[in-house]
Amino acid sequence: MLGDLIQTTDGKWITGPPCRCPNGYLLSPKQVLVGHVVCLGYGGGGHTSWHCRTCDAVVYGPPLNTHCSALDGPATVRIATSPA
């Protein structure tokens, strides 16, 4: 099921990926961009994103909910991790 945690053959845990985008296109290698979207909802964290390269549809796992507030594009403020 999309968004469920599944264990890989080497014992690691990943978010279950979708097979197809909402428009029915297959999300196979070279046809999908996988990323992470920060969620500003309660608890923070984020969502794995699968961006269909055929139609530009995006699927999120776990799915976005009413309490989710994902960033749309780059953050307006960056936190520096090294001295200037």
C-alpha positions as CSV (number, residue, x, y, z in Angstrom):
1,M,0.0,0.0,0.0
2,L,1.3,3.4,-0.9
3,G,3.0,5.1,2.1
4,D,3.2,2.0,4.2
5,L,6.7,1.1,5.5
6,I,8.1,-2.0,3.8
7,Q,11.2,-3.9,4.6
8,T,13.8,-4.3,1.8
9,T,15.8,-7.5,1.3
10,D,18.8,-6.0,3.1
11,G,16.6,-5.3,6.2
12,K,16.2,-1.5,5.7
13,W,12.8,0.2,5.8
14,I,11.4,2.3,3.0
15,T,8.1,4.0,2.1
16,G,6.1,1.8,-0.3
17,P,6.3,3.3,-3.8
18,P,3.3,3.7,-6.2
19,C,3.3,1.7,-9.5
20,R,1.5,4.3,-11.5
21,C,0.8,8.1,-11.3
22,P,-2.8,9.4,-11.0
23,N,-3.1,9.6,-14.8
24,G,-2.1,5.9,-15.2
25,Y,1.4,6.3,-16.4
26,L,3.9,3.6,-15.2
27,L,6.4,4.9,-12.6
28,S,9.4,2.9,-13.7
29,P,13.1,3.6,-13.8
30,K,13.8,6.7,-16.0
31,Q,10.1,7.6,-15.8
32,V,9.9,9.0,-12.3
33,L,11.9,11.4,-10.1
34,V,11.9,10.5,-6.4
35,G,12.3,13.1,-3.8
36,H,11.4,14.3,-0.3
37,V,9.1,17.2,0.6
38,V,9.2,18.8,4.0
39,C,5.8,18.9,5.8
40,L,5.0,21.8,8.1
41,G,2.1,19.9,9.7
42,Y,2.1,18.8,13.3
43,G,5.2,16.8,14.1
44,G,7.2,18.0,11.1
45,G,8.8,15.3,9.1
46,G,7.9,15.0,5.5
47,H,6.6,13.0,2.5
48,T,8.4,11.0,-0.2
49,S,7.4,12.4,-3.6
50,W,7.2,10.6,-6.9
51,H,7.1,13.0,-9.9
52,C,5.9,11.4,-13.2
53,R,8.2,12.5,-16.0
54,T,5.5,11.8,-18.6
55,C,2.7,14.0,-17.3
56,D,4.2,16.0,-14.3
57,A,1.8,14.5,-11.8
58,V,3.1,14.1,-8.2
59,V,2.2,11.3,-5.8
60,Y,3.1,11.7,-2.0
61,G,3.7,8.9,0.5
62,P,2.3,9.1,3.0
63,P,-0.5,11.0,1.2
64,L,-1.0,14.7,2.1
65,N,-3.7,15.1,4.7
66,T,-5.7,18.1,5.9
67,H,-3.1,18.9,8.6
68,C,-0.2,18.8,6.1
69,S,1.4,22.0,4.8
70,A,4.1,21.0,2.3
71,L,6.6,23.5,1.0
72,D,5.9,24.5,-2.6
73,G,9.3,25.2,-4.1
74,P,12.5,26.3,-2.3
75,A,12.4,27.7,1.2
76,T,12.5,31.5,1.4
77,V,14.9,31.4,4.3
78,R,18.0,29.1,4.5
79,I,19.9,28.1,7.7
80,A,23.6,28.3,7.2
81,T,25.5,25.2,8.4
82,S,29.0,26.7,8.0
83,P,30.5,30.0,9.0
84,A,30.4,32.7,6.3
